[in-house]
């Protein structure tokens, strides 16, 4: 009986220490949490940045000097690096055939002058004979008139004498007409010889002008950058130039401005540039000319700057690095680089309106540092002051409701 009672006590103790069964719970999901998004604002700012563009220094004037006629170099007075003044004799050439042509033309002029003198003498002779014939005709006419008056009285003058006097007058008149025609012909010959002499003189003058080409002079002040001729060498109007003259007291700085920065081309603006030959030094040029058209291959616009070089330190052919001030004619919209999300299909920022996220497609523009912060210019359906997510990501889908958190110190609105 005692053993049975002890067993019941142990069994009851075991039943009291056994674990209680877990209650059955439902598996319904927890309600989704609304994400919190740190936002910033779209800023309206004037793009004002400096970009580095390559440039090239060119001579203000650059002329290749050739011989105007085929000739031989008789003397050359300059060499590479020579500083010359306008009108200074650079070289003297010689062309023997030109001397022959000039001599022949001068001989023809002298011959034409002799013929002209002979023709003038002939005109004078014919004029004298015409005057003599006119005097004789005047006498014959007087005789004829007297005889004709006397013949009115019968028996005073024979009729045959009157007729002879009349025939003499007619012959005299015919003789005078002939001399007049001869004189006109002689005068025409004189005029023809005068024209021939003038033409021959022009030929002489042309030969003299060509001979003047044998003196090569400097067309402007500058420096001889190249010399390819020596005494005795053949100089021709084509091929390799004899000399190359460059004006370097002022230079042209040619900069190819990208299409996106063409609006920043402002005439008379001063632009800085540096050169590898002068580390640590800064030079300046003034925007003076632009092509007003884009290169179809590079999509750039060539712009020229005038650079003073009176000291001659700079040289054509140098490649400077130009600090180009890029700006826009009106303010642009800027956002933080982290706010831009990019996928394979689109580039966008996430704007929040009334606690709802929406994707806004944008296009990137220029980058700029503003008050120590890096910003990127954007173009799209945005307005200054729009709130956008500080960090753009495609994980935050458009249409998602969000809690907006404005970072401390973030300014609202634009500029």
Helices and strands as residue ranges (DSSP letters): H 2-17, E 35-41, E 43-45, E 48-65, E 71-76, E 83-84, E 89-94, H 96-150, H 159-212, E 215-217, E 222-227, E 234-235, E 243-258, G 259-264, E 270-274, G 276-278, E 283-290, E 300-308, E 321-327, E 332-336, G 337-339, E 341-342, E 347-353, E 356-370, E 373-380, E 387-389, E 402-406
